[in-house]
Amino acid sequence: MRILDHMTLLSALDWIAAGTFVVSWLVLGWMIEHPGAKHPSVTILMSERRRDWMKVMVTRDPRIFDSQILGGLRQGTAFFASSCLLSIGGVLALVGNTEPLRGVAAEVTDMAVPVLIFQLKLALVALFLTNAFLKFVWSNRIFGYCAVLMAAVPNDPNDPIAYPRAGQAAELNIRAAMNFNRGLRAMYFALGALAWLLGAVALIIATVAVVWIVWSREFASLPRKILLEDEV
């Protein structure tokens, strides 16, 4: 009951800001992964290039270049997964030590806001970091599946299983990359969630900023323009 009593201290604007934050994350992710055919995202454009990569790999011998690329991708997922674990540990340490939170409460607001409110706000950060960690771990594992399948692709393009198996490797690669991108988006939003410590208005501003940053990189960036030139 104590938690429910303290949660009533969150204003209607706090709930609106938090709801907008979560909905923005979900909607943005859907827009990136399911864009219109006339306005593809970088994620979708790169999916096609990944399919091309696996087709070319069939006739490449030796496949050292391919293994190096995949190794680099797996290292990236492992790096970000480790970073998420460290960040989660930092957030949990801050939640467990209420004194810094009391200091924040005293500086940001004139009200005697219970520390539990700040802990709840940090919980949102921890949830997004946890989501990111799980996405990176799953991405790393799928890249591993992809590596095994790539090794099972015959070098002979006339082999009846060569291109079908290369296609399977491509789809696994795309799925791994999709989860990697989801993890990155969750990290962006975790950083934005920190603004809630400064209030609901700050969270709304951070939501707009994060959405703009992620959206512009997927739909209005130079890499996207370069990828589209290949489509003309």
N, C-alpha and C positions, 0 to 999 in steps of 0.2 A: 504493500500500500504506500510505503514511503516513496518508492520510485514513481508511482503514479501521481502522488501529490507534488513531487518536484517537477514532473513533466508538465504540469499545468502552468508552470512559470514560463514555458515556451509560448511566445505570443502567436497569434494567428499568422502574422507575417513570417515567423520562424517556420511554421508548418508549411506555408505556401512556398517559401524559399527552398526548403528541403525537398518538397514534392516536385517543384520545378526542376531542381537539380537532378533528381533521379530520373524523371521523365525525359529530360534533355539527353541524358546519357543513353537511355534506351532508344529514343527516336533517332539520335545521331548515328548510333551503331547500325540501326536498320537502314537508314538512308545510305550509308557508306557501302553496306553489303548488298543492297537491293536498289541501286540507282536506276534511273530511266536509261533506255538504250542510247538516247541522244546525249546524255551527260554522265558517262561512266566515271567512277572514282578511280584514283590511282590503284586502289586495292584490286578492282575488277580488271583494269588494264594490265596490271602485273600478273594476274591469274593467267591471262592469255599468253604472256611471255614465258611463264613457267611451263605451260603446255608445249610451247615451241622448243624450250630448253630440252625437255625430255625426248622430243622427236629427234633433235639434232644429236643427242647423246647416243642414240642407237648406232650411229655410224662413226662415232668418235672413239679412237683407239690409240693410246691408252686413255682411260677416263680419270686421269689424275686431276685435271681441271675441275671436273664435276664433283669429285670427292672433296676437293679443297673448298669449293663454294658451299657444299652442304655442311662441311665441318665448321665453317665460319658461321653459318646460320644457327647451328646447334650451340656454338659457343655464345652467340648473342642471347639465346633464350636462357642459357644457364646463368649468364651474367645478370640479366634482369631479374631472374628468379631469386638469386642471392641478394640482390639489392632490395627486393621486396621483403625478404625475410629480415634483413637488418632494419628496414624502415618499420616493419610491424613490431619488432622488438623495441624500437625507440618509442613508438606510440604507446605500447603497453606499459613501458617503464614510466612514461609521463602520466598515464592514467593511474598507475599505482602510487605515484608520489604526488599528493594533492597540493603540496606547498607551492610549486611553480604555478599551478592552476589558480590558486588563491591570489597570487600576485597579478596574474593576467586579469582576473575578475576585478581586482581593485583598480587597475589602471584603465581598463576599457569602459567600465560602467560605474556609475555612482551607487548602484544598487548592490546589496549584499547577495549576489547570485550564488546559489549553492554550487559547490564543486561538482556535484553529480551532473549538473547541466553541462558543464564543460567536458566531463567524461563522456556523456552521451554524444556530444558533438565530435569528440575525438573517435568515438566508436564508428562514426560514419567514415572517417578517414581509414580506420583499420579494416572496415568491411571492403572498401574499394581496393586497398592494398592486398587483402587476402584473395579477392577475386582475381587481381592481376597475377599474383603468385601462382594460383591454380591454372590460369590460362597459359602462363609461361612453361610450367611443368608439363602440361598436356601437349603444348606445341613441341617441346623438346622430344617428348616420346614419339609423337607422330613423325617428326623429322627422322627419328631412328628407324621407324617402320619404312619410311621412304628410302632410306639408305639401303636397307636390306633388299627392297624391291628393285632398286636401281642396279644392285649387284646381280640380280637375277635376270636382267634384261640381256638377251643374246646380242652379240655384236653384228650378227648377220641380219641385215634388213629383210632378207628373204625368208627368214624364219617366221612361221605363222604366229608365234607368240611374242615376237619382238615389240611391235608397235602397240598391241593391246596391253602388254605389261608396262610399257613405257607410259601409256595413258593412265594406268593405275597409279604409277609412281607420281605422275603429274598431279593427279587429284589429291593424293596424300600430301604432296608438297603444298598445294593450294590450301588444304585444310589446316596444315601446320602454320602456314603464314597467316591465315585468318585468325587463328587463336593468338598468335603473337601480336597481331594488330589490336585485338581485343584487350590483351594485357597492357599494351601501351596506352590505349584510351583510358583504361581503368586507372593507370598511374597519373595521367593528366588530370582526371577528375578527383583523384585522391589529393593532389596538390590544391585543386580548387576548393575542396571541402574544408581545408584548413582555414579558409576565410570566414567560415561560420563562427569561429572563435571571436571574431570582431563584430559579429551581429548578422542579422538577416539580410540587411541591405548589402553588406559586403559579400555575402554568399551569392546573392542575385547577380552582382557585378562580376564575381568570379565565374559564375555559370556562363554568362554571356561571353566572357573573355576566353574561357576554355573551349566553348562551342565554336567560336570564331577561329581560334587557332587550329583546332582539329579539322574543321570544315574546309578552311582555306588550303590546308596542306593536301587534302584529298580532292578538292574540286577547283582550286584556283592557284595552284603552285606551278613553278617552272618545270619540275619533273613531269607533271601531268601534261603540260604543253608539249614537252619533248616526246612523250609516249604517244600522244595523239598524232604527231607528225608522221609516225610510222603507219597510221591508219588511213591516211589520205591517199 
